[in-house]
Structure formats: C-alpha cells, structure tokens
Amino acid sequence: MKRARPRIELQVLGSSLSSIAEEMGAALVRSAFSANIKERRDCSTALFDERGRMIAQAEHIPVHLGALPDAVAAVRAHDPGPDDVFILNDPYAGGTHLPDITLVSRTAVGYAATRAHHADVGAAEPGSLPAGSRCLDEEGVVIPPTRLDEATLDALTVRMRNPDERRGDLRAQLAANRLAARRLDDLCARRGRELVAAAMNELYAYAERRVRAAIATLPDGRFEATDVLEAEDEDLKLRAAITIDGDELEIDFAGSASQHEGNLNCPLAVTRSACYFVVRCLTDPDTPASGGAFAPVTVRAPEGSLLNAGPPAAVAAGNVETSSRIADVVLLAFGQAIDVPAQGQGTMNNVTLGNERFTYYETIGGGQGACPGADGPSAVHVAMSNTLSTPTEALELAYPIRVERHGLRLGSGGTGRHRGGDGVVRELRSLERCRFSILSERRRRAPGGRNGGEPGARGRNLLNGEELPAKVSGDLAQGDVVRIETPGGGGYGSPGLS
C-alpha cells in the first residue's frame, strides 16, 4: 500500500497538468475572433517544465506536436523574466510558417505556449499563403522572438489585414497563457511546487519508457521508401530511411531534394513533427502527449535540403503540404517492417480568399486509406491537420462567401478488400471581388493502395469549371465559383479476397 500512494499522486498530478493544457485550448477557442481558430480550431496549447521540455499538450494539431519545443527553446535563449510574454513566428527561430504565431510565457514551474494559425499576417496575397512565394519576406510579417507589450502588439497588427481581428486573436492567446499561469499557481499552492516539478519530470520519463517499450517490439533493421511532392514544373523526391535498433529508432532523410526555389521548404521542426506523429500512431497512441514520447526518436535531414531549409527560403506550403508528404513517406518506410494502412489524401487542400476588407482560410478533408481490417473513413481532416470544417452558417454569416456545395465525392476511394474513404466536393462562390490562393497536393499522383488495393482518385481544383493547377493564386470576380475535389484514400487488399 505504501507504493500505491506515489502512483496515485502522479496520476492525479498528470491529469491536472493535462487538464490545464486542455483548458488553455478551450479558452483560446472560445475567445478567438477569426473563424479559423474559433470554428476550425487551428491552434495548439502546451505546458513545459523549467528545462523547456514539453510535459503536456492538448490534443489539437499534429503538425505542432514536435515544433512547439523549438519555440520555447528560442524564447529561453532570451532569458525571459517571470512577467514576460514572447511572440514569434520566424520559421528559422522557433516557428513553422508565418501564419502560425506563438506566444510563450513563464509559469511557476516552467513555461506555457499557445500557437494559432492567423487568417492573415500581411503577405502580398490575402490569407498569407501565396502559391508563388520565393522568399520568406513575401509571405508576411516575420517576427523573431520578441517581448510582447501593447506597443509591440499595435506595431505588428497594423501591418496585417483586419488588424482588429488579429489583435483579438492574439489577445485570446494571451488570455490562454495567463490562464495557465493562474492554474499552475493554484496547483503549486495545493500540492507544493517541488512535488509538481517532480511530477513533470516523472511524466516525461513515463512517456519515454512507454514508447521505448513499444519500439522494442518492432523488428530491428533499416527500412526505406521514397515519395514525391508536386512542384510547379517537377516532382521533388523525398527519401526516408528508418533504422530500428532495440528501443530506439532513427529517421534519416538523406537523398531528399535540395532546398527549393518555391515555398514547399520546411524547417527541421516541421519535419520532426511529421515523424513524431507517425511514430506515435504506430507505437503507443495512448501515450501522454509529452516530449518524453519522442526522446527515443532521432530525426536527421541534410542542412539546405527541402526538409531542413535555411533562410530566406519560403515555407508557406512546407508546414501544410510537405509535412503531409513526410508523414506519407515515413509510413511507407515503416510498411517495410510492419503492416500499415493504404495512403490517405496526403494534402490539406488549403484555400484562402480575401481582399483588404476580409480574409478567410480553410483546409478541406478527404479520404483516408483503408486498413487491414476496415474501410478508410471519408471526408476527414487526416494526418498532420486535425482541424474541423467551418460550419456553413458561420462562414456565410461572417464573410462574403456562399457555400454552393459541400458533400462526399462518391466513388473517389480506391477499391480493394477494404475500400479507401471518399473525398469531398466543396464549392465556394465569392460574393465580391477578391483574391484566392490554393495550395494542394495529389493532383498529379494519386494516393496509393496497399497489398493489391487500388489507388484513390486524384484531387482537382476548378474555377468556374476550368481546371486549375495544384498551387495557384488569382483574382475572383463577384459570382465566381471555386470548386475543390479532394483525393480519395487508397484501398487495401485485392478485391474479392478474404
């Protein structure tokens, strides 16, 4: 019985820390101004210990999973005081891509962090996801780690479209950070600061032990796979090699394409996030979302490559599209060692519409690949996303946009013993003149089936019925209709075989 009490205390404290991270996310969503945060929930919240290790993350966006620790590390280098709040979005100083703005603040036992995708950060194109950007400065306001005060807030938001909305979303993030500080003060007052800090350390170690045990059950060896990204005039190769050795694994991207002149580049933090997502799915999905779960995983990518780009490379599509393909190729490599699902849509289907009066951003769900024992789900935000769809009523109330159609793309899933999930057909009519941008993938190459299953259907983008490229920006006149047909998932197993 003497041993049971510490375990019970750890469970209670672990649940308390997780609930604080979840409450931060709920407060952020409830307080936000933009549909992208309050409706689609494109945000993440997390708690860190004094050493900058992630202890608890709310179950929000997978692409933020391995990237938030880099933001905290970047802020810790500036020696933040107890009342300081830092803001950043620089992909080469703790960020991912510019629309993802992060706030980091101190707590009684470490740090709190919030990250949210803002509907505009001042790029040449409304929505700040331009299809044709060639350097970082073309994608919006770049914010290195900076102490946030009223003057800084005003100076930043005035350079962005809809500054009142931007200011409202940033204040929502700030409120979530302050909530974390209050809740941790209360927890330390009830339990004692030393006990809370010790529980953080044990939770980190617990997550590491669980994942190491799961990795140890995998077959040792080296397993490789390749896939491609669809750049404007060429395919860019991604190569992943996984080495499993006992209770550790390494994912090496040597041989992948070099840093690109377009915006499919991503910083190493995004590459890590995609790898951690796959490892979590395939090892112990119920492990707490703690940095300890990824301590046994080493991720390498050559400097100056597509997956470890350096400034001033453009990265707008790296966080959303390249991350999705990284997850695909790492799953393919794991598929040489263990059974994995067929490929899902492999894209977020990013759409932005806006002018100087409004900006709107969304991602669109699609088909997921079939599994060995089940059909793939249809019309879901899969892999590195995990956002929701904006409700039609909320979209049409807030923006000069009408949803003409939003439904299943029937028959787009690949056939097989188990069918891939179907994609989505979504049509948006602009009710006033504006600009649009689309960043998408799987328009030239379909999501693959597995073990004899057929591939899913490729995606399509259309403007008033005319085919558009996978990545495009342009003008919309009043009444123009943008139609997105998202990819279906691949099928699993040969049809007719049981």
Buried (B, 14 or more C-beta within 10 A) or exposed (E): EEEEEEEEBBEEBBEBBBBBBBBBBBBBBEBBBBBBBBBBBBBBBBBBBBBBBBBBBBEBBBBBBBBBBBBBBBBBEBEBEEEBBBBBBBBBBBBBBBBBBBBBBBBBBBBBBBBBBBBBBBBBBBBBBBBBBBEBBBBBBBBBBBEBEEEBBEEBBEEBBBBEBBBBBBBBBBBBBBBBBEBBBEBBEEBEBEBBBBBBBBBBEBBBBBBBBBBBEBEEEBBBBBBBBBBBEEEBBBBBBBBBEEBBBBBBBEBBBEBBEBBBBBBBBBBBBBBBBBBBBBBBEEBBBBBBBBBBBBBBBBEEBBBBBBBEBBBBBBBBBBBBBBBBBBBBBBBBBEEBBBBBBBBBBBBBBBBEEBBBBBBBBBBBBBBBEEBBBBBBBBBBBBBBBBEEEEBBEBBBBBBEEBEBBEEBBBBBBBBBBBBBBBBBBBBBEBBBBBBBBBBEBBBBBBBBBBBBBBBBBBBEEEEBEBBBBBEBEEEBBBBBBBBBBBBBBBBEEE
